[in-house]
Amino acid sequence: MSVRSKIIRMQKQKNSIHYLLLMAVVFFCFGCNQTEETIATAVPVEAAKAVSEQAKPSPTATINKNKIAGNWIRTDAPYKLKISGLSDDRSLKAEYFNPKSIHIAKATWSNENGVMKIYIELRDENYPGSNYTLFYIPDKDLLAGKYFQAVEGVTYDVGFMRAK
């Protein structure tokens, strides 16, 4: 087995563990106080894949776009995301750190059917188009969604908690 294959296998195992931990946190955080009506509420397909059935954001809520502004930290790693300057043209100012600053080529936000969505595309060394598609869960003040790792061509479930 080549070194690259071993590394990829180890990363997949690590990501599987991180995914299980993330889902445990999601179930713990969102499993309480959920009604069948809340769980049955329709959301975009991307959001349903990104979060568990119990963690769906409510599409009926009107969300102030500035609610997602702030400092966020990924739940499975010390990667940081700083969101600011949400414009009416759907662009946003964002910074990403792993731990050093990684260039962001594109950062946008939208409010699709009452669900706040952000898209961040990274363009830097070892980040040739890697991107995040995240949905804001206002009840728990979390961002959850997908991270596409362009070098490996693999997509991961990820979550961000607001930095305290």
Order of alpha helices (4+ residues) and beta strands (2+ residues): alpha-alpha-alpha-beta-beta-beta-beta-beta-beta-beta-beta-beta
